[in-house]
Amino acid sequence: MTRVAQISCGTEYSGIQWLLSDIAERVGIELVYPEMALSRIDAACKEIGLRAESPSLNMMMARAVSTLADPTIKGALLLTCFKCSEGTIVKDTIRRYLSDRSDMPIISYSNVEKPKEIELYARLEALATLITRKALLMREKQEGITMGIDSGSSTTKVVVMKDDEIVGEGWLPTTDPLKSVDKGIEDALNGAGLKEKEVEAIGVTGHGRELVSKHVNADLNLEEVSVVAKGTALLSKRHKGDATVIDIGGMNNKLILTRDGIANSFSLGGICGGSSGRFLEVASHRLDVDISELGQLALKSTERHELQSYCMVFGIQSLVVSLASGVKREDVAAAACRSVANQVYENQIQEMEMRPPITFVGGVSLIEGVKKEFEEMLGVDIIVPPNSQYAGAVGIATLVSGI
């Protein structure tokens, strides 16, 4: 069992400790609760450089200081309430403090009233991978002939790689996950001019990876966070130093801080579909434009317009009302792109520092209007590398070549 520090404002946290501990055990993690004498809290707050109004949050900072004194602790889970603004500040301060003084992977979670088991599982599973598979994640080059499959909630991506180059690809909607992956494999192999027996190893990641992995008899099955971080480093050819990855998927989003091409802190979105690629698909349909053309339409906007809700349902309602009120299609398209970028900013980016360079991957990265909104919001150039939609597939194809 890998020892991970749970750093929060209380040991028995908001009635979900049993769920946290159960999931942690399933992924091979032992949650431990670093303690520090009350007399040392003042010194800990001074060391971190922050004092909170809440005594419990000051104790949380003391636990963070204590974590670094225990060499058996290999990772950290930072936990606060979703509605606690002071807790958000403390959480980010602790994350920076630990990141500056160690290379342990760190995950953050803002607890909601009814947490979803799948969301907690995804975070803790990714943390376990970053701790236990670090030697594999250090790989910087694909070798031989391998296949990478990213079975996403909206789209299935398949790549065939040969000696660090993509030689075949398949990208299609995920309907039936197994039928979609079979067609994706067929397209990728045809594009590569290869037969399936020539593929030396297959890796799978993504939403449907458990089902697909069995179907294709995969050699490697890994969660998305570590894989997307690695794929982004490969596509952008940046394996050294700090960087940030934004990945907006069909149903959820990832904000990943990386160091030397490996994720070391991350936040997962998905509270509302209004910040996802699915929202933009529906918006495209209402604007009578293909999703691939939405970004270009948004770039033609001349008048700033705002949708009245971030909600998936009410956002589309606002979009329809805007069109009925005579707002130009291009201005509504830009508003839809801005709505997604704003929600990612408010729910994820505000809680974490952005380490340049910032790279944007996933299918939504191909929608130029969203990239433009992020650039205006953050005041920096956003990198969209070639084949950005295949970050997950490229990452797992590269990692499986090291098995």
C-alpha positions as CSV (number, residue, x, y, z in Angstrom):
1,M,0.0,0.0,0.0
2,T,1.3,3.5,-1.0
3,R,1.1,6.0,1.9
4,V,-0.7,9.2,0.9
5,A,-1.3,12.2,3.2
6,Q,-4.9,13.4,3.5
7,I,-4.5,17.1,4.3
8,S,-7.8,18.6,5.2
9,C,-9.4,20.7,8.0
10,G,-10.6,17.6,9.7
11,T,-9.7,13.9,9.8
12,E,-13.2,12.5,9.6
13,Y,-14.1,14.7,6.6
14,S,-17.7,15.8,6.1
15,G,-19.1,12.3,6.5
16,I,-17.3,10.9,3.4
17,Q,-14.2,9.5,5.1
18,W,-15.5,5.9,4.8
19,L,-15.9,6.5,1.0
20,L,-12.4,8.0,0.6
21,S,-10.8,5.2,2.6
22,D,-12.7,2.5,0.7
23,I,-11.7,3.9,-2.7
24,A,-8.1,4.5,-1.6
25,E,-7.8,0.9,-0.5
26,R,-9.1,-0.3,-3.9
27,V,-6.4,1.5,-5.8
28,G,-3.6,0.5,-3.4
29,I,-3.4,3.7,-1.3
30,E,-3.3,4.0,2.5
31,L,-4.5,7.4,3.6
32,V,-2.6,8.8,6.6
33,Y,-3.3,11.9,8.6
34,P,-0.2,13.9,9.5
35,E,-0.4,15.5,12.9
36,M,1.5,18.3,14.5
37,A,1.5,19.6,18.1
38,L,-0.7,22.6,18.7
39,S,2.3,24.5,19.9
40,R,3.8,24.2,16.4
41,I,0.8,25.6,14.4
42,D,2.1,29.2,14.6
43,A,5.5,28.2,13.3
44,A,3.9,26.2,10.5
45,C,1.7,29.1,9.4
46,K,4.8,31.4,9.4
47,E,6.7,28.8,7.3
48,I,3.9,28.6,4.7
49,G,3.4,32.3,4.8
50,L,-0.4,32.4,5.5
51,R,-2.6,32.6,8.5
52,A,-6.3,31.8,8.1
53,E,-9.3,33.0,10.2
54,S,-10.3,29.3,10.7
55,P,-8.3,27.4,13.3
56,S,-9.1,24.2,11.4
57,L,-7.4,25.6,8.2
58,N,-4.4,26.6,10.3
59,M,-4.2,23.0,11.5
60,M,-4.4,22.0,7.8
61,M,-1.3,24.0,7.0
62,A,0.4,22.4,10.0
63,R,-0.4,19.0,8.6
64,A,1.2,20.0,5.3
65,V,4.4,21.0,7.1
66,S,4.4,17.7,9.0
67,T,3.9,15.8,5.7
68,L,7.4,16.8,4.5
69,A,8.9,15.4,7.6
70,D,7.7,11.8,6.9
71,P,9.7,10.2,4.1
72,T,7.3,7.3,3.8
73,I,4.6,9.6,2.5
74,K,4.6,9.5,-1.4
75,G,1.7,11.8,-2.3
76,A,-0.9,14.2,-1.0
77,L,-4.7,14.6,-1.2
78,L,-5.8,18.2,-0.4
79,L,-9.4,18.4,0.6
80,T,-11.7,21.4,1.4
81,C,-15.4,22.2,1.0
82,F,-16.6,23.4,-2.4
83,K,-18.2,26.5,-1.0
84,C,-15.3,27.5,1.3
85,S,-13.5,30.4,-0.4
86,E,-10.9,30.6,2.4
87,G,-10.3,26.9,2.1
88,T,-9.7,27.3,-1.6
89,I,-6.9,29.9,-0.9
90,V,-5.4,27.7,1.8
91,K,-5.5,24.6,-0.4
92,D,-3.7,26.3,-3.3
93,T,-1.1,27.8,-0.9
94,I,-0.4,24.3,0.5
95,R,-0.2,22.9,-3.0
96,R,2.4,25.5,-4.0
97,Y,4.3,24.9,-0.7
98,L,4.5,21.1,-1.2
99,S,5.3,21.4,-4.9
100,D,8.2,23.8,-4.3
101,R,9.8,21.5,-1.7
102,S,9.1,18.0,-3.1
103,D,8.3,16.0,-6.2
104,M,5.4,14.2,-4.7
105,P,2.2,14.2,-6.8
106,I,-0.6,16.2,-5.3
107,I,-4.4,16.1,-6.1
108,S,-7.0,18.6,-4.9
109,Y,-10.7,17.9,-4.3
110,S,-13.5,20.3,-3.4
111,N,-16.1,18.3,-1.6
112,V,-19.7,18.7,-2.6
113,E,-22.8,17.7,-0.7
114,K,-23.2,14.4,-2.6
115,P,-19.8,13.4,-4.0
116,K,-19.7,11.0,-6.9
117,E,-17.7,7.8,-6.3
118,I,-16.5,7.8,-9.9
119,E,-15.0,11.3,-9.5
120,L,-13.1,10.3,-6.3
121,Y,-12.0,7.1,-7.8
122,A,-10.6,8.8,-10.9
123,R,-8.5,11.2,-8.8
124,L,-7.1,8.6,-6.4
125,E,-6.4,6.1,-9.2
126,A,-4.5,8.8,-11.1
127,L,-2.5,9.6,-8.0
128,A,-1.6,5.9,-7.5
129,T,-0.4,5.7,-11.1
130,L,1.8,8.8,-10.7
131,I,3.4,7.3,-7.6
132,T,3.8,3.7,-8.6
133,R,4.5,4.0,-12.4
134,K,6.9,6.9,-12.4
135,A,9.7,4.9,-14.1
136,L,7.3,4.1,-17.0
137,L,6.0,7.7,-17.2
138,M,9.6,9.0,-17.6
139,R,9.6,7.5,-21.1
140,E,10.2,10.3,-23.8
141,K,10.1,8.3,-27.0
142,Q,7.9,5.7,-28.7
143,E,9.7,2.7,-30.2
144,G,8.6,-0.2,-32.5
145,I,5.1,-0.5,-33.7
146,T,2.4,0.1,-31.1
147,M,-1.3,1.1,-31.0
148,G,-2.9,3.6,-28.6
149,I,-6.6,3.7,-28.0
150,D,-8.4,6.5,-26.2
151,S,-12.0,5.4,-25.6
152,G,-13.6,8.7,-24.7
153,S,-17.2,9.5,-23.7
154,S,-17.8,11.4,-26.9
155,T,-15.2,10.3,-29.4
156,T,-12.9,7.3,-29.8
157,K,-9.3,8.0,-30.9
158,V,-6.9,5.4,-32.2
159,V,-3.3,5.9,-33.4
160,V,-0.7,3.5,-34.8
161,M,2.8,4.7,-34.1
162,K,6.1,3.5,-35.5
163,D,9.4,4.7,-34.2
164,D,8.0,7.9,-32.6
165,E,5.8,8.9,-35.5
166,I,2.0,8.6,-36.1
167,V,1.6,6.5,-39.2
168,G,-2.2,5.7,-38.9
169,E,-5.1,7.2,-37.1
170,G,-8.8,6.8,-36.5
171,W,-11.2,9.3,-34.9
172,L,-15.0,8.8,-34.7
173,P,-17.9,9.3,-32.4
174,T,-18.3,6.9,-29.5
175,T,-21.7,5.2,-30.0
176,D,-21.3,1.5,-29.0
177,P,-17.8,1.6,-27.4
178,L,-16.7,-1.7,-28.8
179,K,-18.0,-1.1,-32.4
180,S,-16.4,2.4,-32.3
181,V,-13.0,1.1,-31.3
182,D,-13.2,-1.7,-33.9
183,K,-13.8,0.8,-36.6
184,G,-11.1,3.1,-35.2
185,I,-8.6,0.3,-35.3
186,E,-9.6,-0.6,-38.9
187,D,-9.1,3.0,-40.0
188,A,-5.8,3.4,-38.2
189,L,-4.3,0.2,-39.6
190,N,-5.5,1.0,-43.1
191,G,-3.9,4.4,-42.8
192,A,-0.6,2.9,-41.6
193,G,-0.7,0.2,-44.3
194,L,-0.2,-2.5,-41.6
195,K,-2.0,-5.6,-40.4
196,E,-3.1,-6.1,-36.8
197,K,-0.5,-8.9,-36.3
198,E,2.3,-6.5,-37.0
199,V,1.4,-4.4,-34.0
200,E,3.7,-5.2,-31.1
201,A,1.7,-3.9,-28.2
202,I,-1.7,-2.1,-27.5
203,G,-2.4,0.4,-24.8
204,V,-5.8,1.7,-23.8
205,T,-7.0,4.8,-21.8
206,G,-10.1,6.9,-21.6
207,H,-13.6,6.6,-20.2
208,G,-14.3,3.2,-21.6
209,R,-10.9,1.7,-21.1
210,E,-11.9,-1.2,-18.8
211,L,-14.4,-2.6,-21.4
212,V,-12.2,-1.9,-24.4
213,S,-9.0,-3.2,-22.7
214,K,-10.5,-6.7,-22.4
215,H,-12.0,-6.5,-25.9
216,V,-8.6,-5.9,-27.6
217,N,-6.5,-7.9,-25.0
218,A,-4.5,-4.7,-24.2
219,D,-1.0,-4.9,-22.9
220,L,-1.4,-1.7,-20.8
221,N,-4.5,0.0,-19.4
222,L,-4.0,3.4,-17.6
223,E,-6.1,6.3,-16.4
224,E,-6.3,9.5,-18.4
225,V,-4.4,12.1,-16.3
226,S,-0.9,10.6,-16.5
227,V,-1.5,9.5,-20.1
228,V,-2.7,12.9,-21.4
229,A,0.2,14.7,-19.6
230,K,2.7,12.3,-21.3
231,G,1.0,12.6,-24.7
232,T,1.0,16.4,-24.5
233,A,4.7,16.5,-23.7
234,L,5.4,14.2,-26.7
235,L,3.2,16.3,-29.1
236,S,4.6,19.6,-28.0
237,K,8.2,18.2,-27.7
238,R,8.6,19.5,-24.2
239,H,9.9,17.0,-21.7
240,K,11.8,19.3,-19.4
241,G,10.7,22.0,-17.0
242,D,7.2,23.0,-15.7
243,A,4.2,23.3,-18.0
244,T,0.4,23.3,-17.8
245,V,-2.1,21.2,-19.8
246,I,-5.7,22.1,-20.5
247,D,-7.8,19.2,-21.8
248,I,-11.5,19.8,-22.5
249,G,-13.2,16.5,-23.2
250,G,-16.7,15.5,-24.3
251,M,-18.0,15.3,-20.7
252,N,-15.2,16.4,-18.3
253,N,-12.1,18.5,-18.2
254,K,-8.6,18.2,-16.9
255,L,-6.2,20.9,-15.8
256,I,-2.8,19.3,-15.3
257,L,0.4,20.8,-13.9
258,T,3.4,18.9,-15.2
259,R,7.1,18.7,-14.4
260,D,9.5,17.1,-16.9
261,G,6.6,15.7,-18.9
262,I,4.9,14.0,-15.9
263,A,1.8,15.2,-14.1
264,N,2.5,16.3,-10.5
265,S,-0.7,18.1,-9.7
266,F,-4.1,18.2,-11.3
267,S,-7.8,19.2,-11.1
268,L,-10.7,17.3,-12.8
269,G,-13.8,19.2,-13.8
270,G,-17.2,17.8,-14.8
271,I,-19.6,19.2,-12.3
272,C,-21.7,20.7,-15.2
273,G,-21.8,19.7,-18.8
274,G,-21.9,23.4,-19.7
275,S,-18.0,23.4,-19.7
276,S,-17.6,20.4,-21.9
277,G,-17.3,19.6,-25.6
278,R,-20.9,18.2,-25.5
279,F,-22.2,21.7,-24.9
280,L,-20.4,23.0,-28.0
281,E,-21.8,20.1,-30.0
282,V,-25.3,21.1,-29.1
283,A,-24.6,24.8,-29.7
284,S,-23.3,23.9,-33.1
285,H,-26.5,22.1,-34.0
286,R,-28.6,25.1,-32.9
287,L,-26.4,27.4,-35.0
288,D,-26.7,25.1,-38.0
289,V,-23.0,24.7,-38.4
290,D,-20.7,21.7,-38.2
291,I,-18.7,21.5,-34.9
292,S,-15.5,21.7,-36.9
293,E,-16.6,25.1,-38.2
294,L,-17.9,26.6,-34.9
295,G,-14.5,28.1,-34.0
296,Q,-14.0,29.9,-37.3
297,L,-17.6,31.3,-37.0
298,A,-16.8,32.6,-33.5
299,L,-13.7,34.4,-34.8
300,K,-15.9,36.5,-37.1
301,S,-17.7,38.0,-34.1
302,T,-17.7,41.8,-33.9
303,E,-20.1,42.4,-30.9
304,R,-19.5,40.9,-27.5
305,H,-22.5,38.9,-26.3
306,E,-22.9,36.8,-23.1
307,L,-25.1,33.8,-22.5
308,Q,-27.1,34.1,-19.3
309,S,-26.2,30.7,-17.8
310,Y,-23.2,28.3,-17.6
311,C,-25.7,25.4,-17.2
312,M,-25.8,22.9,-20.1
313,V,-29.6,23.2,-20.3
314,F,-30.2,26.9,-19.6
315,G,-27.1,27.9,-21.5
316,I,-28.6,26.4,-24.7
317,Q,-31.9,28.0,-23.8
318,S,-30.1,31.4,-23.5
319,L,-28.5,30.7,-26.9
320,V,-31.8,30.0,-28.6
321,V,-33.3,33.2,-27.1
322,S,-30.3,35.2,-28.3
323,L,-30.8,34.0,-31.9
324,A,-34.5,34.7,-31.7
325,S,-33.7,38.3,-30.5
326,G,-31.6,39.0,-33.6
327,V,-28.1,38.4,-32.2
328,K,-25.8,37.5,-35.0
329,R,-24.8,33.8,-35.4
330,E,-21.1,34.6,-35.1
331,D,-21.6,36.6,-31.9
332,V,-23.6,33.7,-30.4
333,A,-20.9,31.2,-31.5
334,A,-18.3,33.4,-29.7
335,A,-20.5,33.6,-26.6
336,A,-20.7,29.8,-26.5
337,C,-16.9,29.5,-26.7
338,R,-16.5,32.1,-24.0
339,S,-19.0,30.4,-21.8
340,V,-17.0,27.2,-21.8
341,A,-13.7,29.0,-21.2
342,N,-15.2,31.1,-18.4
343,Q,-16.6,28.0,-16.6
344,V,-13.2,26.2,-16.8
345,Y,-11.6,29.3,-15.5
346,E,-13.9,29.8,-12.5
347,N,-14.1,26.1,-11.5
348,Q,-10.5,25.0,-12.1
349,I,-8.0,27.6,-13.2
350,Q,-8.7,30.0,-10.3
351,E,-7.8,27.2,-7.9
352,M,-4.4,26.4,-9.4
353,E,-1.5,28.3,-10.7
354,M,-0.8,28.3,-14.4
355,R,2.8,27.3,-15.2
356,P,3.8,28.5,-18.7
357,P,3.9,27.2,-21.4
358,I,0.2,26.4,-21.5
359,T,-0.8,23.7,-24.0
360,F,-4.4,23.0,-25.0
361,V,-5.3,19.4,-26.1
362,G,-8.4,17.3,-26.7
363,G,-11.0,17.7,-29.4
364,V,-12.1,21.1,-28.2
365,S,-8.6,22.4,-28.7
366,L,-9.4,22.4,-32.5
367,I,-12.2,25.0,-31.9
368,E,-10.3,28.2,-32.5
369,G,-12.8,30.3,-30.7
370,V,-12.2,28.6,-27.4
371,K,-8.4,28.9,-27.7
372,K,-8.9,32.7,-28.4
373,E,-11.1,33.1,-25.3
374,F,-8.4,31.4,-23.1
375,E,-5.7,33.6,-24.5
376,E,-7.7,36.8,-23.8
377,M,-8.6,35.5,-20.4
378,L,-5.1,34.5,-19.3
379,G,-3.1,37.1,-21.3
380,V,-0.7,34.5,-22.7
381,D,-0.3,32.6,-26.0
382,I,-1.9,29.1,-25.9
383,I,-0.1,26.2,-27.7
384,V,-2.2,23.8,-29.7
385,P,0.3,21.2,-31.0
386,P,-0.2,19.2,-34.1
387,N,-2.6,16.2,-33.6
388,S,-3.7,17.7,-30.3
389,Q,-6.9,15.7,-30.4
390,Y,-4.8,12.5,-30.1
391,A,-2.9,13.4,-26.9
392,G,-4.4,10.4,-24.9
393,A,-3.9,7.9,-27.7
394,V,-0.3,9.1,-28.4
395,G,0.5,9.0,-24.7
396,I,-0.6,5.4,-24.2
397,A,0.9,4.2,-27.5
398,T,4.3,5.6,-26.3
399,L,4.0,4.2,-22.8
400,V,3.0,0.7,-23.9
401,S,6.2,0.6,-26.0
402,G,8.1,0.6,-22.8
403,I,6.4,-2.5,-21.4
